[in-house]
Amino acid sequence: MRNTSKMTTLENRFPLLAVEHGCIISKDADITVAFEVELPELYTVTGAEYEAIHSCWCKAIKVLPDYSVVHKQDWFIKERYKPELQKDDMSFLSRSFERHFNERPYLKHTCYLYLTKTTKERNRMQSNFSTLCRGHIIPKELDRETTTKFLEACEQFERIMNDSGLVRLRRLSTDEIVGTEGKTGLIERYFSLMPEGDTTLQDIELSAREMRIGDNRLCLHTLSDAEDLPGKVATDTRYEKLSTDRSDCRLSFASPVGLLLSCNHIYNQYVLIDNSEETLQKFEKSARNMQSLSRYSRSNSINREWIDQYLNEAHSYGLTSVRAHFNVMAWSDDAEELKHIKNDVGSQLASMECVPRHNTIDCPTLYWAAIPGNAADFPAEESFHTFIEQAVCLFTEETNYRSSLSPFGIKMVDRLTGKPLHLDISDLPMKRGITTNRNKFVLGPSGSGKSFFMNHLVRQYYEQGAHVVLVDTGNSYQGLCGMIRRKTGGADGVYFTYTEDKPISFNPFYTDDYIFDVEKKDSIKTLLLTLWKSEDDKVTKTESGELGSAVSAYIERIQSDRSIVPSFNTFYEYMRDDYRKELAQRDIKVEKSDFNIDNMLTTMRQYYRGGRYDFLLNSTENIDLLGKRFIVFEIDSIKENRELFPVVTIIIMEAFINKMRRLKGVRKQLIVEEAWL
């Protein structure tokens, strides 16, 4: 009894025979090599770089033999952000950040490239000869020599693109194409149009009215006629939303149907390579026919002019004639949403100055031809003649922002969708040669969020083990410092500020381990000279040398006698009682004009016990700043004080230089608020 059912199994119609050594073999003896394409990030590419990418695509396509098909397939699938909450050492703020972005929708972009070698006959087949329309397909044999040459051309194609430094191709393995027991393959994903990781196969309904996969209904817009294209195409275009009068933000010409189209869709781009000379000869013949028929119809005369123009371009510049086709395949399981999607796709194509054509009749055959490895099944009547350079202009050339692989960095969000990203703005730019140091400068008008951003950055750097020294004006970091102090039980988070009740206080002579290196001694000497001399006074070599000797002698004394409390008070007493006597007993006398110790003691008396600023250098808290990882100097109330400000500045520098010299292999940050002032 004859089977009259309209249903059939996928196995009966399936056009692919096998996947061997990473190559997809079709039943019609077409061989396809599949690549995953890594494109540059959105909003990061300049006009010159878009030109370079375009040039690389053109060079690479010219390497392929005749009767090849270049099929670039960009997947844009809606997904939701899954927060990383499983880490044990996450702080409250890190956990809150992740929770805030839980289920945040975004468009995930993956790009694939299929290079297919087919035959002259297959390249000319129309939609009524599609494998979708045949009862059964008889497998054919591959030609060894043709296959070897094609695989060599594919390797050259890959090398040309990777050498550009902007686009990277990675050959897909057999497991990635067909899948494994635990992971969906690329071909299986295509038949379900599901996000990565979903292994549910759906039933497929094909008809002239609509096409359905599971609950999803497809809508297809095609660019398959030269009349539908704009009068002029370019490698890139100006993105007005992020551009100003003085700066340009560039996107690829086809970006409106890429990441800027916020729905589930696949953007298919085909370049079909025939024999260019043969094609041009056909056009020559067609032009002669049009010439002879021009007296009967003006349209024949116009068409002849267009063909002549095409031929002149080809011969003048040595251009390769190819056929091209582009389509946007979008889908939704909601009929109302599908209407909006149709309008969105149409308006995005119109923004490219293309005529949007909603295709229903050829939707099944175009869907079938877009199966990974089945590009040779593409219906010839859906393509138009052009040159490689113009065809490549309609490729999408950017992808989502990507998280840095580096373990060190900060959490930011994607500018387009608000999805969290991990960014390394310290090590990666140096590694790539973008910059030669890790210095950063945050510039913005009042209220633009400079301190807010720096709080975000500093907190994450601190949690990743960095030592932070902050010079603050306006208590911007008081809350963060207080949180760190509470979290560490007072072991970290030191906040220096000046108030009448508790004035700012240091002890530059104190260290936990009584180790004083050359920089530490020099910074103490510089501090004492600042206390003694005014800005206009000249410091002589004798004064500098004697004060340095006094500092070294005092340090030796406190190292040998631990009963002496290191502070400015005990140093002052040492200078007054011991060093002055030792100076007087020397064989070689030091004249007062060279080093006036009495003048020094008188000038610095105000910093000694009972003096006006006796609090400044005699802190009893004995905080060794070397071991503290988060230190804030709040200097708003003393920045105008001519006496205190220079001293505090020197102590800040001494604390940071001490960290720089002694803490090897540890990240250190010095952050100065209002650095402009």
C-alpha positions as CSV (number, residue, x, y, z in Angstrom):
1,M,0.0,0.0,0.0
2,R,1.4,3.4,-1.0
3,N,2.3,5.8,1.8
4,T,0.3,9.0,1.3
5,S,1.4,10.7,4.5
6,K,2.8,14.2,4.2
7,M,5.2,13.5,7.0
8,T,8.7,12.1,6.6
9,T,11.7,11.5,8.9
10,L,14.7,13.7,9.1
11,E,17.0,10.8,8.2
12,N,15.3,10.3,4.8
13,R,16.0,13.9,3.8
14,F,19.2,14.5,5.7
15,P,21.7,15.9,3.1
16,L,24.9,15.1,5.1
17,L,26.7,11.8,4.9
18,A,29.5,11.9,7.5
19,V,31.8,14.1,9.5
20,E,35.4,12.9,9.2
21,H,38.7,14.6,10.4
22,G,36.7,17.8,11.1
23,C,35.3,17.9,7.5
24,I,31.6,17.6,6.7
25,I,30.8,15.4,3.7
26,S,27.4,15.7,2.0
27,K,25.7,12.9,0.1
28,D,26.3,14.9,-3.1
29,A,30.1,14.7,-2.5
30,D,30.5,18.3,-1.3
31,I,33.2,18.8,1.3
32,T,32.9,21.5,4.0
33,V,35.5,22.8,6.5
34,A,33.9,24.6,9.5
35,F,35.5,27.3,11.6
36,E,34.5,29.3,14.7
37,V,35.2,33.0,14.0
38,E,36.4,35.4,16.8
39,L,35.5,38.9,15.7
40,P,36.7,42.2,17.4
41,E,34.5,43.6,20.2
42,L,31.7,46.1,19.5
43,Y,32.6,49.8,19.5
44,T,36.3,49.1,19.6
45,V,37.2,49.1,15.9
46,T,38.3,52.1,14.0
47,G,37.5,52.9,10.3
48,A,41.1,51.9,9.3
49,E,40.8,48.5,11.1
50,Y,37.4,47.8,9.3
51,E,39.2,48.5,6.0
52,A,42.0,46.0,7.1
53,I,39.5,43.3,8.0
54,H,37.6,43.8,4.7
55,S,40.9,43.5,2.8
56,C,41.8,40.3,4.6
57,W,38.4,38.7,3.8
58,C,38.8,39.6,0.1
59,K,42.4,38.2,0.0
60,A,41.3,35.0,1.7
61,I,38.2,34.4,-0.6
62,K,40.4,34.8,-3.7
63,V,42.5,31.9,-2.5
64,L,39.6,29.4,-2.8
65,P,39.2,27.4,-6.0
66,D,36.3,27.9,-8.4
67,Y,32.9,26.4,-7.5
68,S,33.4,27.0,-3.8
69,V,30.9,28.5,-1.4
70,V,31.8,30.8,1.5
71,H,29.0,30.7,4.1
72,K,29.3,32.9,7.1
73,Q,26.7,32.3,9.8
74,D,26.2,34.6,12.7
75,W,24.0,33.3,15.6
76,F,22.3,35.8,17.9
77,I,20.5,33.9,20.7
78,K,18.7,35.5,23.7
79,E,20.2,34.2,27.0
80,R,20.0,35.3,30.6
81,Y,22.9,36.0,32.9
82,K,23.7,33.3,35.5
83,P,25.4,34.8,38.5
84,E,28.6,33.3,40.1
85,L,27.4,32.8,43.7
86,Q,29.2,29.5,44.4
87,K,32.5,31.0,45.4
88,D,33.2,30.8,49.2
89,D,35.4,33.8,49.5
90,M,33.0,36.3,48.0
91,S,32.4,39.6,49.8
92,F,29.0,41.0,50.5
93,L,29.4,43.6,47.8
94,S,30.6,41.1,45.2
95,R,27.7,38.8,46.0
96,S,25.2,41.7,45.8
97,F,26.6,42.8,42.5
98,E,26.1,39.3,41.0
99,R,22.6,39.0,42.5
100,H,21.6,42.4,41.0
101,F,22.3,41.1,37.5
102,N,20.6,37.7,38.0
103,E,18.5,36.8,34.9
104,R,19.6,39.9,33.0
105,P,18.7,39.2,29.3
106,Y,21.4,39.7,26.7
107,L,22.1,38.6,23.1
108,K,24.8,36.0,22.8
109,H,26.7,36.1,19.5
110,T,28.6,33.2,18.0
111,C,30.0,33.3,14.5
112,Y,30.7,30.3,12.3
113,L,32.3,30.0,8.8
114,Y,31.7,27.1,6.4
115,L,34.0,26.8,3.3
116,T,32.4,24.3,0.9
117,K,33.8,22.8,-2.3
118,T,31.1,21.8,-4.7
119,T,30.8,21.2,-8.5
120,K,29.8,23.4,-11.4
121,E,26.4,21.6,-11.8
122,R,25.5,21.8,-8.1
123,N,26.4,25.5,-8.1
124,R,23.7,26.2,-10.7
125,M,20.9,24.2,-9.2
126,Q,17.7,25.9,-8.4
127,S,15.3,25.5,-5.4
128,N,13.3,22.8,-7.1
129,F,16.4,20.6,-7.2
130,S,17.1,21.0,-3.5
131,T,17.8,17.8,-1.5
132,L,14.7,18.8,0.5
133,C,12.5,17.9,-2.6
134,R,14.1,14.5,-3.3
135,G,12.7,11.2,-2.0
136,H,16.1,9.8,-1.4
137,I,19.7,11.0,-2.1
138,I,22.2,8.7,-3.8
139,P,25.7,9.3,-2.3
140,K,28.5,10.2,-4.7
141,E,32.3,9.8,-4.4
142,L,34.8,12.5,-3.6
143,D,37.8,13.2,-5.9
144,R,41.0,12.9,-3.9
145,E,43.0,15.5,-5.9
146,T,40.3,18.1,-5.7
147,T,39.8,17.5,-2.0
148,T,43.6,17.9,-1.3
149,K,43.8,21.2,-3.2
150,F,40.7,22.5,-1.4
151,L,42.0,21.6,2.1
152,E,45.3,23.4,1.2
153,A,43.3,26.5,0.1
154,C,41.3,26.3,3.4
155,E,44.6,26.3,5.4
156,Q,45.8,29.4,3.5
157,F,42.4,31.0,4.1
158,E,42.8,30.4,7.8
159,R,46.4,31.7,7.9
160,I,45.5,34.9,6.0
161,M,42.6,35.8,8.4
162,N,44.6,34.9,11.6
163,D,47.6,37.0,10.4
164,S,45.3,40.1,10.3
165,G,45.5,40.2,14.1
166,L,41.8,41.4,14.2
167,V,39.8,38.3,13.2
168,R,40.7,34.7,14.4
169,L,39.5,31.5,12.9
170,R,39.5,28.2,14.9
171,R,38.9,24.9,13.1
172,L,36.0,23.0,14.6
173,S,36.6,19.4,15.6
174,T,34.3,16.5,14.8
175,D,32.9,16.4,18.3
176,E,32.0,20.1,18.1
177,I,30.2,19.6,14.9
178,V,28.2,16.4,15.7
179,G,28.3,16.6,19.5
180,T,29.0,14.1,22.3
181,E,26.9,12.3,24.8
182,G,27.0,15.3,27.2
183,K,27.1,18.2,24.8
184,T,25.1,19.3,21.8
185,G,26.8,19.6,18.4
186,L,26.5,22.5,16.0
187,I,24.3,20.6,13.5
188,E,21.9,19.4,16.3
189,R,21.7,22.9,17.6
190,Y,20.7,24.3,14.2
191,F,17.8,21.9,13.9
192,S,16.4,23.0,17.3
193,L,17.5,26.7,17.2
194,M,18.1,26.5,20.9
195,P,20.8,28.0,23.2
196,E,24.0,26.1,23.8
197,G,23.5,23.2,26.1
198,D,19.9,22.4,25.1
199,T,19.6,18.9,23.6
200,T,15.9,18.8,22.8
201,L,15.1,18.1,19.2
202,Q,11.9,19.6,17.8
203,D,9.5,18.6,15.0
204,I,9.8,20.7,11.8
205,E,6.8,21.8,9.8
206,L,7.5,23.2,6.3
207,S,4.9,24.9,4.1
208,A,4.6,27.8,1.7
209,R,2.6,29.8,4.4
210,E,5.0,29.5,7.3
211,M,7.8,27.4,8.7
212,R,7.8,26.1,12.2
213,I,10.4,24.4,14.4
214,G,8.8,23.2,17.6
215,D,6.9,26.2,18.9
216,N,9.1,28.7,17.1
217,R,7.8,30.2,13.9
218,L,10.3,31.6,11.5
219,C,10.3,34.8,9.5
220,L,12.9,35.2,6.8
221,H,14.0,38.5,5.1
222,T,16.3,38.1,2.1
223,L,18.7,40.3,0.1
224,S,18.7,38.2,-3.1
225,D,18.4,40.9,-5.8
226,A,20.8,43.7,-6.7
227,E,17.8,46.0,-6.9
228,D,17.2,45.5,-3.2
229,L,20.7,46.8,-2.3
230,P,21.7,50.3,-1.6
231,G,23.4,52.4,-4.3
232,K,26.6,52.5,-2.3
233,V,28.0,50.0,0.3
234,A,31.0,50.6,2.6
235,T,33.2,48.6,5.0
236,D,31.9,50.6,8.0
237,T,29.4,53.3,8.9
238,R,29.2,56.0,11.6
239,Y,27.1,55.1,14.7
240,E,25.4,58.3,15.6
241,K,24.3,57.4,19.1
242,L,27.9,57.2,20.4
243,S,29.5,59.7,18.0
244,T,30.1,63.4,18.7
245,D,31.1,66.4,16.6
246,R,34.7,65.7,17.4
247,S,34.8,61.8,17.6
248,D,33.5,59.0,15.5
249,C,32.2,55.6,16.7
250,R,32.3,53.2,13.8
251,L,30.4,50.0,13.2
252,S,30.3,47.6,10.3
253,F,27.9,48.3,7.4
254,A,25.7,45.2,8.3
255,S,25.7,45.9,12.1
256,P,22.0,46.8,12.1
257,V,21.1,43.2,11.4
258,G,23.8,41.9,13.9
259,L,24.0,42.9,17.5
260,L,21.8,45.9,17.1
261,L,18.8,43.7,16.2
262,S,17.6,42.5,19.6
263,C,15.8,39.3,18.9
264,N,16.6,35.6,18.3
265,H,18.0,35.5,14.7
266,I,20.6,34.0,12.4
267,Y,22.3,36.2,9.8
268,N,23.5,34.1,6.8
269,Q,26.0,35.5,4.4
270,Y,26.9,33.6,1.2
271,V,29.6,34.3,-1.4
272,L,29.3,31.7,-4.3
273,I,32.4,31.5,-6.4
274,D,31.9,30.4,-10.0
275,N,34.4,30.6,-12.8
276,S,34.8,34.4,-13.1
277,E,36.0,34.3,-16.8
278,E,33.1,32.2,-17.8
279,T,30.6,34.5,-16.1
280,L,32.1,37.6,-17.7
281,Q,31.9,35.9,-21.1
282,K,28.2,35.2,-20.5
283,F,27.7,38.9,-19.7
284,E,29.5,39.9,-22.9
285,K,27.1,37.7,-24.9
286,S,24.1,39.1,-23.0
287,A,25.3,42.6,-23.6
288,R,25.5,41.9,-27.4
289,N,21.9,40.5,-27.3
290,M,20.7,43.5,-25.4
291,Q,22.4,45.8,-28.0
292,S,20.6,44.0,-30.9
293,L,17.2,44.2,-29.1
294,S,17.7,47.8,-27.9
295,R,15.6,49.2,-30.8
296,Y,12.5,47.2,-29.5
297,S,12.7,48.3,-25.9
298,R,14.4,51.1,-24.0
299,S,14.9,48.8,-21.0
300,N,17.1,46.5,-23.1
301,S,19.3,49.6,-23.9
302,I,19.5,50.5,-20.2
303,N,20.3,46.9,-19.2
304,R,23.1,46.8,-21.8
305,E,24.6,49.9,-20.2
306,W,24.5,48.3,-16.7
307,I,26.2,45.2,-18.0
308,D,28.8,47.2,-19.8
309,Q,29.5,49.1,-16.6
310,Y,29.9,45.8,-14.7
311,L,32.2,44.4,-17.3
312,N,34.3,47.6,-17.4
313,E,34.7,47.5,-13.6
314,A,35.8,43.9,-13.8
315,H,38.4,44.4,-16.6
316,S,39.7,47.8,-15.4
317,Y,40.4,46.7,-11.8
318,G,40.9,42.9,-12.3
319,L,37.8,42.2,-10.0
320,T,36.5,38.7,-9.5
321,S,32.8,38.2,-10.4
322,V,30.9,36.2,-7.7
323,R,27.3,35.6,-6.7
324,A,26.1,36.6,-3.2
325,H,23.1,36.3,-1.0
326,F,22.2,37.5,2.5
327,N,19.3,36.6,4.7
328,V,18.1,37.2,8.3
329,M,16.3,34.3,9.8
330,A,14.4,35.3,13.0
331,W,12.0,33.4,15.1
332,S,9.7,33.5,18.1
333,D,7.1,31.2,19.8
334,D,4.7,34.1,20.3
335,A,2.6,35.3,17.3
336,E,2.3,38.9,18.6
337,E,6.1,39.1,19.2
338,L,6.7,37.7,15.7
339,K,4.9,40.7,14.2
340,H,7.2,43.1,16.1
341,I,10.2,41.0,15.0
342,K,9.2,41.3,11.3
343,N,8.9,45.0,11.7
344,D,12.2,45.3,13.5
345,V,14.1,43.3,10.9
346,G,12.5,45.3,8.1
347,S,13.3,48.6,9.7
348,Q,16.9,47.5,10.4
349,L,17.4,46.5,6.7
350,A,15.8,49.8,5.7
351,S,18.3,51.7,7.9
352,M,21.0,50.1,5.7
353,E,19.1,51.5,2.7
354,C,18.2,48.0,1.6
355,V,14.7,47.0,0.4
356,P,13.4,44.5,3.0
357,R,11.8,41.5,1.3
358,H,9.8,39.1,3.6
359,N,10.3,35.7,2.0
360,T,7.8,32.9,2.7
361,I,7.9,30.7,-0.3
362,D,11.6,30.0,-0.3
363,C,12.0,29.9,3.5
364,P,12.2,26.1,3.8
365,T,14.8,25.7,1.0
366,L,16.9,28.6,2.4
367,Y,16.7,27.1,5.9
368,W,17.8,23.8,4.5
369,A,20.7,25.3,2.6
370,A,21.9,27.0,5.8
371,I,22.4,23.6,7.6
372,P,26.2,23.6,8.5
373,G,27.9,21.8,5.6
374,N,24.9,22.1,3.2
375,A,25.8,25.4,1.5
376,A,26.2,23.6,-1.9
377,D,22.4,23.1,-1.8
378,F,21.8,26.9,-2.0
379,P,19.2,27.7,-4.7
380,A,20.9,29.6,-7.5
381,E,17.9,31.9,-8.3
382,E,18.2,33.5,-4.9
383,S,21.7,35.0,-5.6
384,F,22.8,38.1,-7.5
385,H,26.0,38.9,-9.3
386,T,28.5,41.2,-7.7
387,F,32.2,41.4,-6.9
388,I,34.0,40.1,-3.8
389,E,34.8,43.5,-2.4
390,Q,31.1,44.6,-2.5
391,A,29.8,41.3,-1.2
392,V,32.1,41.3,1.9
393,C,30.9,44.8,2.9
394,L,27.6,43.1,4.0
395,F,29.5,40.8,6.5
396,T,29.0,41.6,10.2
397,E,32.4,42.4,11.7
398,E,31.9,42.8,15.5
399,T,30.8,40.7,18.4
400,N,29.8,41.1,22.1
401,Y,32.2,42.4,24.7
402,R,34.2,39.5,26.1
403,S,35.4,38.9,29.7
404,S,39.2,38.9,30.1
405,L,40.8,35.6,30.8
406,S,43.2,37.2,33.3
407,P,42.2,36.3,37.0
408,F,43.0,39.9,38.0
409,G,40.5,42.7,37.0
410,I,37.3,44.4,37.8
411,K,33.6,43.7,37.1
412,M,31.9,46.1,34.7
413,V,28.9,45.7,32.4
414,D,28.4,45.5,28.7
415,R,27.5,48.9,27.2
416,L,24.8,47.4,24.9
417,T,22.9,45.0,27.2
418,G,24.1,45.6,30.7
419,K,25.5,42.1,31.1
420,P,28.4,41.8,33.7
421,L,31.9,41.3,32.4
422,H,35.3,40.7,34.0
423,L,37.8,43.3,32.6
424,D,41.6,43.4,33.1
425,I,42.6,47.0,32.6
426,S,46.1,46.6,34.2
427,D,47.9,43.5,32.7
428,L,46.2,42.8,29.4
429,P,46.8,46.3,27.9
430,M,50.5,45.9,28.7
431,K,50.6,42.4,27.3
432,R,49.0,43.5,24.0
433,G,51.3,46.5,23.7
434,I,48.5,49.1,24.0
435,T,50.3,50.8,26.9
436,T,53.7,50.5,28.7
437,N,52.6,51.1,32.3
438,R,49.6,50.5,34.6
439,N,48.9,54.1,35.4
440,K,45.3,55.3,35.1
441,F,43.8,58.8,34.9
442,V,40.0,59.2,35.6
443,L,38.7,62.5,34.1
444,G,35.2,63.9,34.3
445,P,33.2,66.9,35.3
446,S,31.8,67.3,38.8
447,G,29.1,64.7,39.6
448,S,30.0,62.4,36.7
449,G,30.8,59.4,39.0
450,K,34.7,59.5,39.3
451,S,34.8,58.7,43.0
452,F,31.9,56.2,42.6
453,F,33.9,54.3,39.9
454,M,37.1,54.5,41.9
455,N,35.4,53.0,45.0
456,H,34.2,50.2,42.8
457,L,37.7,49.6,41.4
458,V,39.6,50.0,44.7
459,R,37.3,47.6,46.5
460,Q,37.8,44.9,43.9
461,Y,41.5,45.4,43.7
462,Y,41.8,45.2,47.5
463,E,39.8,41.9,47.5
464,Q,42.3,40.5,45.0
465,G,45.2,41.2,47.3
466,A,46.4,44.7,46.3
467,H,47.9,47.2,48.7
468,V,46.0,50.5,48.4
469,V,47.2,54.0,49.5
470,L,44.6,56.7,49.0
471,V,44.9,60.5,49.2
472,D,41.4,61.6,49.6
473,T,39.6,65.0,49.7
474,G,35.9,64.9,50.7
475,N,35.6,61.6,52.6
476,S,34.8,59.7,49.4
477,Y,36.3,56.5,50.8
478,Q,35.3,56.7,54.5
479,G,32.5,54.2,54.1
480,L,34.7,51.6,52.2
481,C,37.5,52.0,54.8
482,G,35.0,51.5,57.7
483,M,33.6,48.4,56.0
484,I,37.1,46.9,55.6
485,R,37.9,47.8,59.2
486,R,34.8,46.0,60.5
487,K,35.4,43.0,58.3
488,T,39.0,42.6,59.4
489,G,38.3,43.3,63.1
490,G,40.4,46.5,63.0
491,A,43.4,44.7,61.5
492,D,43.2,46.7,58.3
493,G,41.5,49.8,57.0
494,V,43.5,52.8,58.4
495,Y,41.8,56.2,58.0
496,F,43.9,59.3,58.7
497,T,42.0,62.5,59.0
498,Y,42.3,65.9,60.9
499,T,39.7,66.9,63.4
500,E,39.9,69.1,66.4
501,D,39.1,66.2,68.7
502,K,41.4,63.7,67.0
503,P,44.1,65.5,65.0
504,I,46.0,63.6,62.3
505,S,49.0,61.7,63.8
506,F,51.9,59.6,62.5
507,N,55.1,58.1,63.8
508,P,57.7,58.0,60.9
509,F,60.3,56.4,63.2
510,Y,58.2,53.2,63.9
511,T,58.5,49.9,62.1
512,D,57.3,46.5,63.3
513,D,60.6,44.8,62.5
514,Y,63.0,47.7,63.2
515,I,64.4,47.4,59.7
516,F,65.3,50.8,58.2
517,D,66.5,50.7,54.6
518,V,68.2,53.5,52.7
519,E,64.9,55.0,51.3
520,K,63.4,55.0,54.8
521,K,66.3,56.9,56.3
522,D,66.3,59.3,53.4
523,S,62.6,60.0,53.7
524,I,63.0,60.7,57.5
525,K,65.9,63.1,56.7
526,T,63.8,64.8,54.0
527,L,60.9,65.1,56.5
528,L,63.2,66.8,59.1
529,L,64.6,69.2,56.6
530,T,61.1,70.2,55.6
531,L,60.2,70.8,59.3
532,W,63.3,72.9,59.7
533,K,63.7,74.9,56.5
534,S,61.2,77.1,54.8
535,E,60.6,77.0,51.1
536,D,63.0,79.9,50.4
537,D,65.9,78.6,52.6
538,K,68.7,76.8,50.8
539,V,69.8,73.4,52.3
540,T,73.6,73.0,52.3
541,K,75.4,69.7,51.8
542,T,76.8,69.9,55.4
543,E,73.3,70.4,56.9
544,S,71.9,67.5,54.8
545,G,74.9,65.2,55.7
546,E,74.8,66.0,59.4
547,L,71.1,65.4,59.7
548,G,71.4,62.2,57.8
549,S,74.2,61.1,60.2
550,A,72.0,62.0,63.2
551,V,69.1,59.9,61.8
552,S,71.4,56.9,61.3
553,A,72.9,57.2,64.8
554,Y,69.5,57.5,66.4
555,I,68.2,54.4,64.5
556,E,71.3,52.4,65.6
557,R,70.5,53.4,69.2
558,I,66.8,52.4,69.1
559,Q,67.8,49.1,67.4
560,S,70.3,48.3,70.2
561,D,68.1,49.6,73.1
562,R,64.5,48.4,72.6
563,S,63.4,50.3,75.7
564,I,63.6,53.6,73.8
565,V,60.2,54.3,72.2
566,P,60.8,55.4,68.6
567,S,59.1,58.8,68.0
568,F,60.0,62.3,67.2
569,N,60.1,63.2,70.9
570,T,62.9,60.7,71.7
571,F,64.7,61.8,68.5
572,Y,64.5,65.4,69.5
573,E,65.9,64.5,72.9
574,Y,68.7,62.6,71.3
575,M,69.6,65.5,69.2
576,R,69.4,68.0,72.1
577,D,71.2,65.9,74.7
578,D,73.6,63.6,73.0
579,Y,74.3,64.6,69.4
580,R,74.9,68.3,70.3
581,K,77.5,67.2,72.8
582,E,79.1,64.8,70.3
583,L,79.2,67.6,67.8
584,A,81.0,69.9,70.3
585,Q,83.6,67.2,71.2
586,R,84.7,66.5,67.6
587,D,88.3,67.2,66.5
588,I,87.1,68.8,63.3
589,K,84.8,71.5,64.5
590,V,81.5,72.1,62.7
591,E,80.8,75.8,62.5
592,K,77.3,77.2,63.2
593,S,77.3,78.8,59.8
594,D,77.6,75.3,58.3
595,F,75.2,73.4,60.6
596,N,73.3,75.4,63.3
597,I,71.9,72.7,65.5
598,D,70.5,75.2,68.0
599,N,68.5,76.9,65.2
600,M,67.2,73.5,64.1
601,L,66.1,72.5,67.7
602,T,64.4,75.9,68.1
603,T,62.6,75.6,64.8
604,M,61.4,72.0,65.4
605,R,60.4,72.7,69.1
606,Q,56.8,73.1,68.1
607,Y,56.7,69.4,67.0
608,Y,58.2,68.2,70.4
609,R,56.3,67.4,73.5
610,G,54.2,70.4,74.6
611,G,54.6,72.2,71.3
612,R,51.9,73.4,69.0
613,Y,52.1,70.4,66.7
614,D,53.3,67.8,69.2
615,F,50.6,65.4,68.1
616,L,51.8,65.2,64.5
617,L,54.8,62.9,64.7
618,N,54.3,61.2,68.0
619,S,51.5,58.8,67.4
620,T,51.2,56.2,70.2
621,E,49.1,53.8,68.1
622,N,52.3,52.3,66.6
623,I,50.7,51.5,63.2
624,D,53.2,50.1,60.8
625,L,51.8,51.1,57.4
626,L,53.9,48.6,55.5
627,G,51.7,45.7,56.5
628,K,48.3,47.6,56.2
629,R,46.6,46.9,52.8
630,F,44.1,49.7,52.9
631,I,45.2,53.2,54.0
632,V,43.3,56.5,53.5
633,F,44.8,59.9,54.1
634,E,41.9,62.4,54.2
635,I,43.6,65.8,53.7
636,D,40.6,68.1,52.9
637,S,40.9,70.0,56.2
638,I,44.7,70.5,56.0
639,K,45.4,71.0,52.3
640,E,45.6,74.8,52.8
641,N,47.7,74.5,56.0
642,R,51.3,75.5,55.1
643,E,52.8,73.8,58.2
644,L,51.0,70.5,58.2
645,F,50.4,69.8,54.5
646,P,54.1,69.4,53.4
647,V,54.7,67.0,56.4
648,V,51.7,64.9,55.6
649,T,52.6,64.7,51.9
650,I,56.1,63.5,52.7
651,I,54.8,60.9,55.1
652,I,52.3,59.6,52.4
653,M,55.2,59.3,49.9
654,E,57.4,57.7,52.5
655,A,54.7,55.1,53.3
656,F,54.2,54.3,49.6
657,I,57.9,54.2,48.6
658,N,58.4,51.8,51.6
659,K,55.8,49.5,50.1
660,M,57.3,49.8,46.7
661,R,60.8,48.8,47.9
662,R,60.0,46.1,50.4
663,L,56.9,44.4,49.1
664,K,58.1,42.4,46.1
665,G,55.5,40.6,43.8
666,V,52.6,42.4,45.4
667,R,50.2,44.8,43.6
668,K,50.4,48.3,44.9
669,Q,48.1,51.3,44.2
670,L,48.6,55.0,45.0
671,I,45.4,56.9,44.3
672,V,45.3,60.7,44.5
673,E,41.8,62.3,44.4
674,E,41.6,65.8,42.9
675,A,45.1,65.2,41.3
676,W,44.6,68.2,39.0
677,L,44.8,70.5,42.1
